[in-house]
């Protein structure tokens, strides 16, 4: 199990994040001041949700077993889209139905 440690100073919103051996940084967007030091928290959240959704669809297809070549997608705070590449026709359109319900 990975322990995530987040730390920041009270003077601003910049945060240093350690997740196991990986390091990240987050900073809230400041429209009036200019660019931030790093990614805003919403971007980090979408970065986590995208792979999780893609892996879930892949796992679901393997269990059925449905032919699946690739799952890809893009996300913004307003909307997420997944594209599913099949190597053959899906059974009863199940994967296509799932793609519209993504995060």
Residue pairs with C-beta under 8 A, 6 or more apart in sequence:
2 19
2 20
3 20
4 17
4 18
4 19
5 17
5 18
6 15
6 16
6 17
6 18
7 15
7 16
8 14
8 15
8 16
12 27
13 27
13 28
14 25
14 26
14 27
14 36
14 37
14 38
15 25
15 26
15 27
16 23
16 24
16 25
17 23
17 24
17 25
17 26
17 44
18 24
24 38
24 39
24 44
25 37
25 38
25 39
26 38
26 39
26 40
26 41
26 44
27 36
27 37
27 38
27 39
27 40
28 36
28 40
28 41
29 36
29 40
30 36
39 47
42 77
46 75
46 76
46 77
46 80
49 75
49 80
49 103
50 73
50 74
50 75
50 80
50 103
53 73
53 80
53 82
53 102
53 103
54 71
54 72
54 73
54 82
57 68
57 71
57 82
57 84
57 95
57 98
57 99
58 68
58 71
60 98
61 67
61 68
61 95
62 68
64 91
64 94
66 86
66 90
66 91
66 94
66 95
67 86
67 87
67 88
68 84
68 85
68 86
68 87
68 95
69 85
69 86
69 87
70 84
70 85
71 82
71 83
71 84
71 85
72 82
72 83
72 85
73 80
73 81
73 82
73 83
73 102
74 80
74 81
75 81
75 103
80 102
80 103
81 102
82 99
82 102
83 99
84 95
84 96
84 99
86 95
90 96
